[in-house]
Each structure stands twice: as C-alpha cells, then as structure tokens.
Amino acid sequence: MKGEMNRVIMVYVDSYTDEVPQGRFCVAACNEIQTFQSLTQLLKKINEGLDKANFPQAFEAIRKFQAPRQPLAEDDDLCDTRPGAAATFAIRILFRQNASWQGSIRWMEGAQEESFRSVLELIMLMDNALSYSGDRK
C-alpha cells in the first residue's frame, strides 16, 4: 500500500481569493514540499515533479530503462500534514495521455472522491470543492 502513496500528490490550498488558489503541495514520490501562487504554477510544478519522478510516464515519451530508485521507508514523512486553510486534496494521477492527466481526486474535508479524465475536469472539481468550502465559512 505504501507504493500507492508514491502516486499521491497532496495539495493544501490555503487561500482561494478571486478563484486564484494559493498554498503548498507535495509530490510524494519526490518527498518535497513546494508552494504555489496560482493554478498555472501548481499544474506546471506538479508536471515537473512527475517528469522528475518519471511516473507516470508521459504517453508520448520514449521509454527507456533507468537506474532503480530506492523505495521510501515506511516511517518517512511523505508530505506536510497540516490541512489547507481552504481545502486539502489528494490527487492520484494514473496516466498522462493526450497531453493531459487522468486519475482521481479526493477532497479531504468533503470526504468525497471523483475520477477525472483531463486537467480541465480536475480544475473544475477543485473549483467546485473550493467554492463549496468558501460558502460554508
């Protein structure tokens, strides 16, 4: 099950003003927390992290063997555990095909999970949860 955690990207949205998310995220396979100031910055940095981890490989990338990576130890801190002030999401990207992502997103505060077939659908799901979170405050 720990291997599955390497596929998860934790996104902690600390503010959502004028539909611009700001916060921090962690690509578990890289074990690195980064900040973001906009949706574009978040998506670009996640994609860079996926490229760095080479998982999931982009569909159009030429496949090749690489040196084996060391698995994360069971007790390694995978990511920041402080929830986002606006919302927290666990994103699992299963495929990177057709210049987009496919996978699932779990809205932690709403205890709901949905699949997405493109980055646009991912954005719409995040916006929906963030809008709902803002209405409840």
C-alpha positions, 0 to 999 in steps of 0.5 A, a space after each residue: 500500500 505504501 507504493 500507492 502513496 508514491 502516486 499521491 500528490 497532496 495539495 493544501 490550498 490555503 487561500 482561494 481569493 478571486 478563484 486564484 488558489 494559493 498554498 503548498 503541495 507535495 509530490 510524494 514520490 519526490 518527498 518535497 514540499 513546494 508552494 504555489 501562487 496560482 493554478 498555472 504554477 501548481 499544474 506546471 510544478 506538479 508536471 515537473 515533479 512527475 517528469 522528475 519522478 518519471 511516473 507516470 510516464 508521459 504517453 508520448 515519451 520514449 521509454 527507456 530503462 533507468 537506474 532503480 530508485 530506492 523505495 521510501 521507508 515506511 516511517 518517512 514523512 511523505 508530505 506536510 500534514 497540516 490541512 489547507 486553510 481552504 481545502 486539502 486534496 489528494 490527487 492520484 494521477 494514473 496516466 498522462 495521455 493526450 497531453 493531459 492527466 487522468 486519475 482521481 481526486 479526493 477532497 479531504 474535508 468533503 470526504 468525497 472522491 471523483 475520477 477525472 479524465 483531463 486537467 480541465 475536469 480536475 480544475 473544475 472539481 477543485 473549483 467546485 470543492 473550493 467554492 463549496 468550502 468558501 460558502 460554508 465559512 
